[in-house]
Amino acid sequence: MGLALVFWGVSEPVTHYSDPPFHEAEPNTTAAAQLAMQYSFFHWGLHAWGVFALVGLAVAYFNFRRDTRGLISPIFYPLLGERVNGPIGKAIDIIAILVTLIGVAVSLGQGGLQIGAGFDVSMGFSNVLGLQLIIIIVTAVAYMLSAATPINVGVKWLSNISFVVGGFLVVYFLIVGPTVTQINAFTQGIGDYIQNLLHMSLNVNAFNQDTDFLGKFTNFYWGLWITWAPFVGVFAARISRGRTIREFILGMLIVPTLICAAWFAIVGAAGIELDETFGGAVSAAINPDLGGDPAAGFFEFLQYYPLPLFISLVSIFMLWIFFVAGADAGAVVLG
């Protein structure tokens, strides 16, 4: 999720600000900014983590309480009985492996694109296929080395490093960014998200037939979270032995939702303010229709802050750690 959060942290709120969801507000207005934060929280909030928690809790329960293997098929035992130990169960696990592979590929593909974009914006390297392949090859070697170590060594240390670096960036953005706006965006965004949760969940723009927003964002995310569900669910179950169900749900549902909301409030709100200050420069840099690149949005955003090269390199390092840790976790789950 770290890769995707950095990829979309600036790009999604700024995109919604310049082109509000379902045209429910005038572009580049206060109402559009409020809507942008609300929908960013929505796409990365309870719906996403609820899908992961549902799969993870089922796998963990059957794995640790019923002594089944840590696979997807055993959770169908109440429905299929002993047939889960036959061809039907094999088919379920094969489908889960393929879905996991596709979900991981999407995430790591975004990572390769964004690390390349970071080198392009900050150091002038052209973000061509060759550069992206070099990034992927170097990362592949690193995650294979990491995957060869126990899970409480490789993935754990990588995750801790990425969390520390991410925490440093959060503090940096709070200090040099519009701090009051960022804090207020988080507070108000949580309120708007909770208040409009049911409306956003069921809004399919039935009588307008303008579903462009749904295709580009909401439905895309729902599909992505579902493809990630076996991956994240099995991995979360793997590292949750000894937790109570209450602890598992709190750790999988509430805490990550708040962390995602805080990230979007800090970098997304700052991106919106910069876009307003510089007359749409940030939104133009990330809009493909104007020759922009969503993968470069975060690094374009960094150019307006102090020490852009240093912070860009720190961000690239964090992205690379996310990349390695994500691929390592994917290898563990697929294994």
Secondary structure by P-SEA (a helix, b strand, c coil): caaaaaacccaaaaaaaacccccccccccaaaaaaaaaaaaaaacaaaaaaaaaaaaaaaaaacccccccccccccccccccccccaaaaaaaaaaaaaaaaaaaaaaaaaaaaaaaaaaacccccccaaaaaaaaaaaaaaaaaaaacccccaaaaaaaaaaaaaaaaaaaaaaccaaaaaaaaaaaaaaaaaaacccccccccccccccccccccaaaaaaaaaaaaaaaaaaaaaacccccaaaaaaacccaaaaaaaaaaaaaaaaaaaaaaaacaaaaaaacccccccccaaaaaaaccccaaaaaaaaaaaaaaaaaaaaaaaaaaaac
